[in-house]
Amino acid sequence: MKLKFILAALCGLSVWQTEAQIYDTNNVVVQTFAGSGFSGYVDGLGQQTMFNNPKGIVADTSSNLFVFDAGNSRIRKITPDGTVSTFVYGNPGGPLSGLASASSIAIDHANNLWIASVGFGDLERIGSDGSGSSIYWSGLGLPWGVCVDSQNNIYVSDNNHQLIWRRFSNGTVEVFVGSGNTGSIDGNGIFTSFNAPTALACDAADNIYVWDSGNRKIRRINQNRDVVTIAGGPASNTDGQNPSFISVSQMCVDGSGNLILACGSSIRKMSVTTNATTLAGSFTQSGYTNGAGNLARFSSASGVCALGGTIYVADTSNQRIRSITNNPSVQVVAGANLGIGTFTGVTITGTVGRTYQVQSSPDLASWTTRATLLLTSSPFLWIDQSPVSGNKFYRAVMLP
């Protein structure tokens, strides 16, 4: 009996993993770039705006950011000065209806957006003019991750069929790598296997990086279709020369060839020599804190992109877009561009999942509907974007 107890104790210890976190030494600082922290839908400037579970984020050639605002089924555009606007929205039954169930976003070198819609099983292409179209091909299962190479070829991870597809810029589609069998086999082309591949990224040499979520591995694929595992495996978060990852939502490659990874409560960096460090956040603590990388906190951060020397993060549960830089600066707004507006915020405490109307009245007699919204959280803050003037009363009514 004593021997069995000792063996059981050793087996229990063998599955316990330490989590070694090594912070980047570039003295990075985390700031809030856009979003008030309240869940909702408000365009405007910087922290006076609202998002509803922002997930993916990319940047175009003019330094504009595009955010997949999942809860609002919209793509929001953020200009370099922090102005947030709605670029496109998902129209139920229309060409961009797949935005309601999108899983990732990428941008090509002509500034076209590509959205992988896991719910609709297709790609949504959004032109730089906002026009949209849906693309599907036979054999495509659950498109989860998407990225673009230097020739504007599109790569899609098929989470259901364990494949990485390639769609050439002329529209031709082929299986890039993967046998279709579930596994973790390195090798060449179709003689390889994956287990639920999700996030993708592409570097300057057109190497494709795959977060192979079922195996908890990062795999690299060159243009000869050679697949090699470069990191991961153990069910743990560990920085260093042999890093491991529990989860990765989105990846990108910065100007130095480092792989930047959004990992929920932390943003991590892996060099070309596969040495990993944490840029900001914590393996074990989530929350909302700006400041130095080791003190900063994120909550379900699921999107990341590199723009110049700055990393932008879609901090999903904090309803914010955050920036990570090692050279933060205060931006003073010139007098001619500085204005003060008075806006009313109405807090609704109600039933999540029900639809409410917000109404206003100048005299408590005649009421005008100002907004109709689905309550996604309670309490819910709605902001009247019309400046306050004169008497204005508000009420909210729950619809049948």
C-alpha positions in Angstrom: 0.0 0.0 0.0 2.8 2.4 0.8 4.5 1.8 -2.6 1.2 2.5 -4.4 0.8 5.8 -2.5 4.4 6.9 -3.4 3.8 6.1 -7.1 0.5 8.0 -7.1 2.2 11.0 -5.6 5.0 10.9 -8.2 2.5 10.7 -11.0 0.6 13.7 -9.6 3.9 15.7 -9.5 4.8 14.8 -13.0 1.8 16.7 -14.5 2.5 19.9 -12.5 4.2 22.5 -14.6 6.0 25.6 -13.4 5.5 28.8 -15.4 8.7 30.8 -15.9 8.0 34.3 -17.1 10.8 36.4 -18.4 10.0 40.1 -19.2 11.4 42.0 -22.2 14.2 44.3 -21.2 13.3 47.2 -23.5 11.3 49.0 -20.8 8.0 48.8 -22.7 5.0 50.8 -21.5 1.3 49.9 -22.0 -1.2 52.6 -22.6 -4.9 52.8 -23.7 -5.2 54.0 -27.2 -9.0 53.7 -27.7 -12.1 52.5 -25.9 -13.7 53.6 -22.6 -13.8 50.2 -21.0 -17.6 50.0 -21.2 -19.2 47.5 -23.6 -21.2 49.3 -26.3 -21.0 51.0 -29.7 -19.8 54.6 -29.8 -17.6 56.1 -32.5 -15.5 59.2 -31.7 -12.1 60.0 -30.4 -9.8 57.7 -28.3 -11.1 56.8 -24.9 -14.5 58.4 -25.6 -15.5 55.4 -27.7 -17.0 52.0 -27.1 -16.4 48.5 -28.4 -18.1 45.2 -27.8 -15.6 42.4 -27.5 -12.9 43.6 -30.0 -10.9 40.6 -31.2 -8.7 40.8 -34.3 -6.7 43.9 -35.3 -4.6 44.7 -38.3 -2.9 47.9 -39.8 -3.0 49.2 -43.4 -0.3 50.9 -45.4 -1.4 54.4 -44.1 -1.1 53.4 -40.4 -4.8 53.0 -39.9 -6.0 50.2 -37.6 -8.9 48.0 -38.4 -10.5 46.2 -35.5 -12.9 43.3 -35.7 -15.6 44.4 -33.2 -17.2 41.0 -32.7 -20.1 41.9 -30.4 -21.2 44.7 -32.8 -20.5 42.6 -36.0 -18.6 45.6 -37.3 -15.1 46.5 -38.6 -14.0 49.7 -36.9 -11.3 51.9 -38.3 -9.0 53.9 -36.1 -6.8 56.6 -37.6 -3.4 57.5 -36.3 -4.8 60.3 -34.1 -7.2 57.8 -32.4 -10.4 58.7 -34.3 -12.7 55.7 -34.3 -15.3 55.2 -37.0 -17.3 52.3 -38.5 -15.8 51.0 -41.6 -18.3 48.2 -42.4 -21.0 46.3 -40.6 -22.3 42.8 -41.0 -25.7 42.8 -42.8 -27.8 39.7 -41.9 -28.4 37.8 -45.1 -26.0 40.2 -47.0 -22.5 39.7 -48.3 -20.9 40.4 -45.0 -23.3 38.4 -42.8 -20.2 36.2 -41.9 -19.0 39.0 -39.6 -21.4 37.7 -37.0 -19.3 34.6 -36.6 -15.8 35.6 -37.7 -12.7 34.1 -36.1 -9.8 36.1 -37.4 -8.8 39.0 -39.7 -5.9 39.8 -42.0 -5.0 42.5 -44.5 -3.3 42.2 -47.8 -0.9 44.6 -49.5 -3.7 46.3 -51.4 -5.4 47.1 -48.1 -8.2 44.5 -48.6 -9.4 42.9 -45.4 -9.9 39.1 -45.2 -12.1 37.7 -42.5 -12.3 33.9 -41.7 -15.9 33.2 -40.8 -16.0 29.9 -38.9 -19.8 30.0 -38.6 -20.4 30.4 -42.3 -17.5 28.3 -43.5 -16.1 31.0 -45.9 -13.9 34.0 -46.3 -15.3 37.5 -46.3 -13.3 39.9 -48.5 -13.7 43.6 -47.8 -12.2 46.0 -50.3 -10.4 49.2 -49.4 -13.6 51.0 -50.5 -15.7 49.0 -48.0 -17.3 46.7 -50.6 -17.7 43.1 -49.5 -17.9 39.6 -51.0 -18.0 36.0 -49.7 -15.6 33.4 -50.9 -16.1 29.7 -50.5 -14.5 26.6 -52.0 -15.4 22.9 -52.0 -13.6 21.1 -49.2 -13.3 24.1 -46.9 -14.4 23.1 -43.4 -14.0 25.5 -40.5 -11.8 28.4 -41.6 -10.2 29.7 -38.4 -6.9 31.6 -39.1 -6.0 33.7 -42.1 -2.8 35.5 -43.2 -1.3 36.9 -46.4 2.1 36.5 -48.0 4.2 39.1 -50.0 2.4 38.0 -53.2 -1.1 38.5 -51.8 -1.7 34.8 -51.6 -4.1 33.9 -48.8 -3.5 31.1 -46.3 -6.3 29.7 -44.2 -6.2 27.2 -41.4 -9.0 24.6 -41.6 -9.7 23.8 -37.9 -12.0 20.9 -38.9 -10.0 19.2 -41.7 -6.6 19.7 -40.1 -5.3 21.5 -43.2 -3.6 24.7 -44.3 -5.1 26.0 -47.5 -3.5 28.4 -50.0 -5.6 30.7 -52.2 -3.5 32.3 -54.9 -4.1 35.9 -55.9 -5.8 34.7 -59.1 -8.4 32.7 -57.1 -6.9 29.2 -57.5 -7.1 27.2 -54.3 -4.9 24.2 -53.1 -4.0 22.3 -50.0 -0.7 23.9 -48.9 0.2 21.4 -46.1 -1.5 18.7 -44.1 -2.8 15.2 -44.7 -6.2 15.8 -43.2 -5.5 13.4 -40.4 -5.2 14.5 -36.8 -1.7 14.3 -35.5 1.6 16.2 -35.0 3.8 15.0 -37.8 6.5 17.3 -39.2 7.7 16.8 -42.8 6.7 18.0 -46.2 3.4 19.0 -47.8 0.6 16.5 -47.4 2.8 14.1 -45.4 2.3 16.2 -42.3 -0.5 16.4 -39.7 -2.1 19.0 -37.4 -4.5 19.1 -34.6 -7.0 21.9 -34.7 -4.8 24.7 -36.3 -6.0 28.2 -35.6 -4.0 31.4 -35.7 -1.7 32.1 -38.6 1.1 34.7 -39.4 3.5 35.3 -42.2 7.0 36.8 -42.1 9.0 38.8 -44.7 10.4 35.6 -46.1 6.9 34.2 -46.6 7.3 31.6 -43.8 3.9 30.7 -42.4 3.5 30.3 -38.7 0.7 28.1 -37.3 -0.7 27.9 -33.8 -1.5 24.2 -33.7 -3.9 24.5 -30.8 -4.6 20.8 -30.2 -0.9 20.1 -29.9 -0.1 23.4 -28.2 2.7 23.9 -30.7 3.9 26.6 -33.0 4.7 25.2 -36.4 6.6 26.9 -39.2 6.1 26.3 -42.9 8.5 27.5 -45.6 7.6 27.9 -49.3 9.0 24.5 -50.0 6.1 23.2 -47.8 8.5 21.9 -45.1 6.7 21.8 -41.7 8.8 22.0 -38.6 7.8 22.5 -34.9 9.7 25.4 -33.4 8.1 25.7 -30.0 5.5 24.4 -27.6 4.3 21.0 -26.5 3.9 21.0 -22.7 0.6 22.3 -21.3 2.2 25.4 -19.7 3.3 29.0 -20.2 7.1 29.2 -20.2 9.4 31.8 -21.6 13.0 31.2 -22.5 14.8 29.2 -25.2 12.3 26.3 -25.1 9.1 28.2 -24.7 5.6 26.7 -24.3 2.2 28.2 -24.7 -1.3 27.4 -23.3 -3.2 29.5 -25.8 -2.6 31.9 -28.7 -5.5 33.9 -30.2 -3.7 36.0 -32.9 -0.1 36.3 -34.1 1.9 38.8 -36.2 5.5 39.4 -37.1 7.2 42.7 -36.3 9.8 44.6 -38.4 12.7 42.6 -36.8 11.2 39.2 -37.6 9.9 38.5 -34.1 6.7 36.6 -33.7 4.3 38.6 -31.5 1.5 36.6 -29.8 -1.7 37.5 -28.0 -2.1 35.0 -25.2 -5.1 36.2 -23.2 -3.6 37.8 -20.1 -0.1 38.4 -21.7 1.5 39.6 -24.9 4.6 37.6 -25.7 7.4 37.8 -28.2 9.4 35.0 -29.8 12.6 35.8 -31.7 13.8 34.1 -34.8 16.0 31.9 -32.6 12.8 30.8 -30.7 13.8 32.6 -27.5 10.5 33.9 -25.9 9.9 36.8 -23.5 6.8 38.5 -22.2 6.3 42.0 -23.5 3.5 42.8 -21.1 1.0 41.2 -18.8 1.0 38.1 -16.6 0.6 34.4 -17.1 -1.5 34.1 -13.9 -3.3 37.4 -13.4 -5.7 39.2 -15.6 -7.3 42.7 -15.2 -6.8 46.2 -16.4 -3.6 48.1 -15.6 -1.5 50.5 -17.7 2.2 51.1 -17.1 5.4 49.1 -17.3 5.2 45.7 -19.0 5.5 43.6 -15.9 2.8 45.7 -14.1 0.4 45.9 -17.0 -2.7 43.6 -17.0 -4.9 42.4 -19.8 -8.2 40.5 -19.9 -8.7 38.0 -22.7 -6.5 39.9 -25.1 -7.1 38.2 -28.4 -5.8 40.5 -31.2 -2.3 41.9 -31.9 -0.6 43.8 -34.7 2.7 45.5 -35.1 2.8 49.0 -36.6 6.2 50.7 -36.7 7.7 50.4 -33.3 4.3 50.0 -31.6 2.3 46.8 -30.8 -1.5 47.3 -30.7 -3.6 44.9 -28.7 -7.3 44.2 -28.9 -8.0 43.7 -25.2 -11.2 41.9 -25.6 -12.8 41.7 -22.1 -11.5 45.2 -21.2 -13.3 46.6 -24.3 -10.2 48.6 -25.2 -7.4 48.9 -27.8 -4.1 49.1 -25.9 -0.6 50.1 -27.2 2.7 48.7 -26.2 5.8 50.9 -26.9 9.2 51.5 -25.4 9.0 55.2 -26.2 5.7 56.5 -24.9 4.9 60.2 -25.5 2.3 62.6 -24.5 0.4 64.0 -27.4 -0.9 67.5 -26.8 -4.1 68.5 -28.8 -3.7 71.9 -30.3 -6.2 74.6 -29.2 -8.0 74.8 -32.6 -8.6 71.0 -32.3 -9.6 71.0 -28.7 -13.3 71.1 -27.8 -15.4 70.2 -24.8 -18.7 68.6 -25.2 -21.3 67.6 -22.6 -22.8 64.2 -23.2 -25.4 62.2 -21.2 -24.7 58.6 -20.2 -27.7 56.4 -19.3 -27.0 53.2 -17.2 -29.5 50.4 -17.8 -29.7 47.7 -15.2 -31.8 45.0 -16.9 -32.0 41.5 -18.2 -29.0 40.4 -20.3 -30.2 39.0 -23.7 -33.3 41.2 -23.9 -33.8 44.1 -26.3 -34.4 47.6 -24.9 -35.3 51.0 -26.3 -33.7 54.2 -25.0 -36.1 57.1 -25.3 -35.8 60.8 -24.6 -38.2 63.6 -24.0 -38.0 67.4 -23.5 -41.1 67.5 -21.3 -41.9 64.0 -20.0 -44.9 64.0 -22.3 -43.7 63.2 -25.8 -41.0 60.5 -26.2 -38.6 59.9 -29.0 -36.7 56.6 -29.5 -33.0 57.2 -29.5 -31.6 53.7 -29.7 -32.7 50.1 -29.8 -30.1 47.8 -28.3 -29.6 44.2 -27.2 -28.4 44.2 -23.6 -25.1 42.3 -23.5 -24.1 43.1 -20.0 -25.8 44.6 -16.9 -25.4 47.3 -15.9 -25.0 48.7 -19.5 -23.9 52.3 -20.2 -25.4 54.0 -23.3 -24.1 57.4 -24.3 -26.1 60.0 -26.1 -23.8 61.3 -28.8 -25.8 64.5 -29.2 -24.5 67.3 -27.0 -26.9 68.2 -24.2 -28.9 71.3 -24.7 -32.0 72.4 -22.8 -34.1 69.9 -20.8 -33.7 66.3 -21.7 -35.2 63.3 -19.9 -34.5 59.6 -20.5 -36.2 56.3 -20.0 -35.6 52.7 -21.1 -38.3 50.2 -22.0 -37.9 46.5 -22.5 -39.3 45.2 -25.7 -41.4 42.0 -25.8 
